[in-house]
Every structure is written in structure tokens, then in C-alpha cells.
């Protein structure tokens, strides 16, 4: 990989990167819609049902959030890993679970061409361990984008020690081409943002449980008093309580019992209509606390 050909390709135009995304959820679709502004994208979905949901989500993203900048026809949805073999920059974006990610990364490594970069959108898992699953640490990195991907500017870049200079430069160039600001961060649980953010979010839940305060009152305190765009309880619902639980466990934080209880009952936040708040049919905002 790190031969003369790789060195010659260090300065390749970003437009020549063809993005292949393995996943069909919120992060995968947000990244695909963002990338479609600059070029063609191939998105792998596990099933026909997942593909249909992804198509609907992508059409909405391209039409509403990105207006005329991205066209859904630039995004090819496939169900065969081998259909990703023609892409040059592969992104694993499945559920935040080590086994699931490792399985998908192994498939990506199998079908990837020799000069393809392979990455993961994990928000908290070890990049060194996932690099072993991919089997090519010199071409591997963590590409942690933030939800909503179409709007959030930061990308945390996390590299294993073996990452080649070309891998680093191509990842940085891709982020910049997508209108993002890349920041290289250490390979540690939660990286930087989540390592700092989730203890704060969990403290808000504990405060709610200890005092009996309504979630909207805690959120109002933090939006009006601290100038935050969204309160901690609403943000947990937005992220997804199952995702928050997984991140909390990964970084060794104390996950509140109230949050674990909601996850166990299937109340995962905005995406399913109920979490700490109950949401209307249009899923536009909280109607009442739980």
C-alpha cells in the first residue's frame, strides 16, 4: 500500500474519491446526502426494508436540508458488499456495537480495492481494535461525524499508529471537501466530544431524578442560562437513548438508572416517538415529560 504509487496519489483531487458507505441509518444517510453535493456515493443497506427507509430519508434530506445542492440520484443504494468494490473511500456506519462493526469492516476489507481507505463512524469504540478487524491499519481511521451530519461541522479523525501519511491526508482532504472541519483526536473511549459531553448529560438525568424537576425545566435552565442550543434531556432524546447508553458504557461513565429503564422499555427518544419526552406524530418536538 505505502509504495511509490501511494505517494504519487497523495495529491489526488478529492473529486476522485468515490465514497462507499456501509449502513442505512441516520448517520449513514446524513453523510451520503452531504457527500452527494460533491460527487457520487454508493450506500449499502442490509435489507430491502432498510434500503426503502434509506431512500425515503435521503430524498427528504436532499430536498429539505440541502435544497438543490445534493441530488438523490447521485446516491446508489445497493445490498451487495461487492457493489462497494469500485469506491475509493469506504465508511462503516452501522450500529454502535463492536461485533456488528467488526463484521461489516471485515466485509469491507474483503471487497475493497488495494488503495481504498477504510473508516468507521464509531463515536466511542477503540480504533485500534476496529483496525484489526479491518486488517489494514495503514489504510484505516475513525471518521466520527456528528448528527445531524448535514449541519454539524466537526469531524473527529482518529488514526491507529500504523496509519500511512496518505491515509491521513486523504481523510483530511475529504472532510474539507465536504465542508467539515477535521480535528485529529486521540484514540481513547469517547474521543474528545463524547468523553466530555455525556457525563454532563447523565448528570442532568440524575439531577432530574434526585429533585423531581421536569425535563423541560432542566432544559430551559441550560438553554436560557448557559446559552446552549438544546438542553441536555432533549439532546439525549435526539441522540437516541440506546446510543447514549452504549456510549456511556464505552467511556466508563455512570449511566443513570432512569435512562437504562427507558431503553429497556423501548422508549429510545425522538426516533421512536418517546423517551424522556413524548413526541407528536410529526416528531417536531416534546409534548410532555415522562
C-alpha positions as CSV (number, residue, x, y, z in Angstrom):
1,X,0.0,0.0,0.0
2,X,2.6,2.6,1.0
3,X,4.7,2.4,-2.1
4,X,5.5,4.8,-4.9
5,X,2.0,4.6,-6.3
6,X,0.6,5.7,-2.9
7,X,3.0,8.6,-2.7
8,X,2.1,9.8,-6.2
9,X,-1.6,9.7,-5.2
10,X,-1.2,11.8,-2.1
11,X,-2.3,14.9,-4.0
12,X,-5.1,13.3,-5.9
13,X,-8.2,15.6,-6.3
14,X,-10.8,14.9,-3.7
15,X,-13.4,14.7,-6.5
16,X,-11.7,11.4,-7.5
17,X,-12.7,9.9,-4.1
18,X,-15.8,7.8,-4.6
19,X,-17.5,7.3,-1.3
20,X,-18.9,3.9,-0.3
21,X,-21.0,3.8,2.9
22,X,-22.0,0.6,4.7
23,X,-25.1,1.4,6.6
24,X,-28.5,2.9,6.1
25,X,-29.3,4.7,9.3
26,X,-29.4,8.4,10.3
27,X,-25.6,8.9,10.3
28,X,-25.1,6.9,7.0
29,X,-27.8,8.8,5.2
30,X,-26.7,12.2,6.5
31,X,-23.1,11.5,5.3
32,X,-24.4,10.3,2.0
33,X,-26.6,13.3,1.4
34,X,-23.7,15.6,2.4
35,X,-21.2,13.8,0.1
36,X,-23.7,13.8,-2.8
37,X,-23.2,17.6,-3.1
38,X,-19.7,16.9,-4.3
39,X,-20.0,13.6,-6.2
40,X,-21.4,10.1,-6.5
41,X,-22.0,7.9,-3.5
42,X,-22.7,4.2,-3.1
43,X,-24.7,3.2,0.1
44,X,-25.0,-0.4,1.2
45,X,-28.2,-1.4,3.1
46,X,-28.6,-4.7,4.8
47,X,-32.1,-5.5,3.6
48,X,-34.8,-4.3,1.2
49,X,-36.7,-2.7,4.1
50,X,-33.5,-0.8,5.2
51,X,-33.0,0.3,1.6
52,X,-36.5,1.7,1.3
53,X,-36.2,3.6,4.6
54,X,-32.8,5.0,3.5
55,X,-34.3,6.1,0.1
56,X,-37.1,8.0,1.8
57,X,-34.7,9.6,4.3
58,X,-32.3,10.6,1.6
59,X,-35.0,12.2,-0.5
60,X,-36.1,14.3,2.4
61,X,-32.6,15.3,3.3
62,X,-31.7,16.3,-0.2
63,X,-35.0,18.1,-0.7
64,X,-35.3,20.0,2.6
65,X,-32.0,20.3,4.4
66,X,-29.6,20.6,1.4
67,X,-32.1,22.1,-1.0
68,X,-30.7,21.9,-4.6
69,X,-27.1,21.2,-3.6
70,X,-27.5,17.4,-3.4
71,X,-29.4,15.1,-5.8
72,X,-30.6,11.8,-4.5
73,X,-29.9,10.3,-7.9
74,X,-26.2,10.7,-7.1
75,X,-26.6,8.1,-4.4
76,X,-26.8,4.5,-5.5
77,X,-28.3,2.1,-2.9
78,X,-27.1,-1.5,-3.0
79,X,-27.5,-4.6,-1.0
80,X,-24.3,-6.5,-2.0
81,X,-21.0,-5.6,-0.4
82,X,-19.2,-6.3,-3.7
83,X,-21.0,-3.3,-5.2
84,X,-18.7,-1.2,-3.0
85,X,-15.6,-2.5,-4.6
86,X,-15.4,0.4,-7.1
87,X,-15.2,3.0,-4.3
88,X,-12.0,4.6,-3.1
89,X,-13.1,5.7,0.4
90,X,-15.2,3.3,2.5
91,X,-17.1,4.2,5.6
92,X,-18.6,1.8,8.0
93,X,-21.7,3.4,9.6
94,X,-23.7,0.6,11.3
95,X,-25.0,0.3,14.9
96,X,-22.6,1.3,17.7
97,X,-21.7,-2.3,18.6
98,X,-18.2,-3.7,18.3
99,X,-19.2,-7.1,16.9
100,X,-21.5,-5.6,14.3
101,X,-18.9,-3.1,13.2
102,X,-16.2,-5.7,13.1
103,X,-18.3,-7.9,10.9
104,X,-19.0,-5.1,8.5
105,X,-15.4,-3.9,8.4
106,X,-14.2,-7.4,7.6
107,X,-16.6,-7.5,4.6
108,X,-15.4,-4.1,3.5
109,X,-11.8,-5.2,3.7
110,X,-12.6,-8.3,1.6
111,X,-14.2,-6.3,-1.2
112,X,-12.1,-3.1,-1.1
113,X,-9.5,-2.4,-3.7
114,X,-5.9,-2.3,-2.6
115,X,-5.6,1.5,-2.4
116,X,-9.0,2.2,-0.7
117,X,-9.2,3.9,2.6
118,X,-11.4,2.1,5.2
119,X,-13.0,4.1,8.0
120,X,-15.6,3.8,10.8
121,X,-18.0,6.4,12.2
122,X,-17.8,4.9,15.7
123,X,-18.4,7.5,18.4
124,X,-16.7,5.7,21.2
125,X,-15.1,2.4,20.3
126,X,-11.4,1.6,20.1
127,X,-10.0,2.5,16.7
128,X,-7.0,0.2,17.2
129,X,-9.3,-2.8,17.8
130,X,-11.5,-2.0,14.8
131,X,-8.4,-1.6,12.7
132,X,-7.5,-5.2,13.5
133,X,-11.0,-6.2,12.3
134,X,-10.4,-4.4,9.0
135,X,-7.0,-6.0,8.7
136,X,-5.3,-3.0,7.1
137,X,-4.3,-0.5,9.8
138,X,-2.2,1.6,7.4
139,X,-5.4,2.4,5.5
140,X,-7.8,2.7,8.4
141,X,-9.2,5.6,10.6
142,X,-12.0,6.7,12.7
143,X,-14.2,9.3,10.9
144,X,-16.5,10.5,13.7
145,X,-19.2,12.8,12.2
146,X,-21.9,14.3,14.3
147,X,-25.7,14.3,14.0
148,X,-27.2,16.0,12.0
149,X,-24.4,15.3,9.6
150,X,-25.8,17.8,7.1
151,X,-25.3,20.7,9.6
152,X,-22.6,19.8,12.1
153,X,-19.2,21.0,11.0
154,X,-16.8,18.9,13.2
155,X,-15.3,15.6,12.3
156,X,-13.1,13.9,14.8
157,X,-10.3,12.0,13.0
158,X,-8.8,9.1,14.9
159,X,-5.8,7.2,13.5
160,X,-4.2,3.9,14.6
161,X,-0.4,4.3,14.9
162,X,0.2,2.4,11.7
163,X,-1.9,4.8,9.6
164,X,0.0,5.9,6.5
165,X,0.6,9.6,5.7
166,X,-1.6,9.2,2.6
167,X,-4.5,7.9,4.7
168,X,-4.2,11.0,6.9
169,X,-4.0,13.4,4.1
170,X,-6.9,11.9,2.1
171,X,-9.1,11.8,5.2
172,X,-8.4,15.5,5.9
173,X,-8.9,16.5,2.3
174,X,-12.2,14.6,2.2
175,X,-13.5,16.3,5.3
176,X,-12.6,19.7,3.9
177,X,-14.3,18.9,0.5
178,X,-17.5,18.1,2.4
179,X,-17.4,21.4,4.2
180,X,-16.3,19.9,7.5
181,X,-13.6,20.9,10.0
182,X,-11.4,17.9,10.8
183,X,-9.6,17.7,14.1
184,X,-7.3,14.8,14.9
185,X,-8.0,13.4,18.4
186,X,-6.5,10.6,20.5
187,X,-7.8,7.0,20.3
188,X,-9.5,6.9,23.7
189,X,-13.0,6.0,24.8
190,X,-15.4,8.7,23.6
191,X,-12.6,10.6,21.9
192,X,-13.0,14.3,22.9
193,X,-16.6,15.4,22.4
194,X,-18.4,12.4,23.8
195,X,-15.9,12.0,26.6
196,X,-16.8,15.5,27.8
197,X,-20.4,15.7,26.8
198,X,-22.0,12.5,28.1
199,X,-21.1,12.9,31.8
200,X,-22.8,16.3,31.6
201,X,-25.9,14.8,30.0
202,X,-26.0,11.9,32.5
203,X,-25.6,14.4,35.4
204,X,-28.7,16.2,34.1
205,X,-30.7,13.0,34.3
206,X,-29.5,12.3,37.8
207,X,-30.5,15.8,38.8
208,X,-33.9,15.3,37.4
209,X,-34.3,12.0,39.3
210,X,-33.0,13.5,42.6
211,X,-35.0,16.7,42.6
212,X,-38.2,15.7,40.7
213,X,-37.6,18.6,38.3
214,X,-39.4,18.3,34.9
215,X,-37.2,17.7,31.9
216,X,-38.3,20.8,30.2
217,X,-37.3,22.9,33.3
218,X,-33.8,21.5,33.3
219,X,-33.5,22.0,29.6
220,X,-34.8,25.6,29.9
221,X,-32.2,26.3,32.6
222,X,-29.4,25.2,30.3
223,X,-30.7,26.9,27.1
224,X,-31.5,30.2,28.7
225,X,-28.9,30.2,31.4
226,X,-25.9,28.7,29.6
227,X,-26.8,29.7,26.1
228,X,-26.9,26.2,24.7
229,X,-28.9,25.5,21.6
230,X,-30.5,22.4,23.1
231,X,-31.0,21.3,26.7
232,X,-29.3,18.0,28.0
233,X,-32.5,16.0,28.3
234,X,-33.8,16.9,24.8
235,X,-30.3,16.2,23.4
236,X,-30.3,12.7,24.9
237,X,-33.6,12.1,23.2
238,X,-32.2,13.5,19.9
239,X,-29.1,11.3,20.1
240,X,-31.1,8.2,21.0
241,X,-31.2,6.7,24.5
242,X,-29.8,3.4,23.3
243,X,-26.9,5.1,21.6
244,X,-26.3,7.2,24.8
245,X,-26.3,4.1,26.9
246,X,-23.8,2.4,24.6
247,X,-21.5,5.5,24.7
248,X,-21.8,5.8,28.4
249,X,-20.8,2.1,28.9
250,X,-17.9,2.5,26.4
251,X,-16.4,5.6,28.2
252,X,-16.9,4.1,31.7
253,X,-19.5,6.7,32.7
254,X,-22.2,6.1,35.3
255,X,-25.3,5.6,33.1
256,X,-28.4,6.8,35.1
257,X,-30.9,4.1,36.0
258,X,-33.8,6.2,34.6
259,X,-32.1,6.1,31.2
260,X,-31.5,2.4,31.3
261,X,-35.1,1.8,32.2
262,X,-36.3,3.8,29.2
263,X,-34.0,1.8,26.9
264,X,-35.2,-1.5,28.4
265,X,-38.8,-0.5,27.7
266,X,-38.1,0.5,24.1
267,X,-38.5,4.2,24.6
268,X,-35.4,5.4,22.8
269,X,-36.1,9.0,22.1
270,X,-37.2,11.1,19.1
271,X,-36.7,8.3,16.6
272,X,-39.4,6.2,18.1
273,X,-41.7,8.9,19.4
274,X,-41.0,8.6,23.1
275,X,-38.0,9.0,25.5
276,X,-37.7,11.4,28.4
277,X,-40.3,13.4,26.3
278,X,-43.3,12.2,24.3
279,X,-43.3,13.4,20.7
280,X,-46.1,14.2,18.3
281,X,-46.9,12.3,15.1
282,X,-44.8,14.8,13.1
283,X,-41.9,14.3,15.6
284,X,-41.3,18.0,15.8
285,X,-40.9,18.5,19.5
286,X,-41.7,17.4,23.0
287,X,-45.3,17.4,24.1
288,X,-44.8,16.2,27.6
289,X,-42.3,14.8,30.0
290,X,-42.2,11.3,31.3
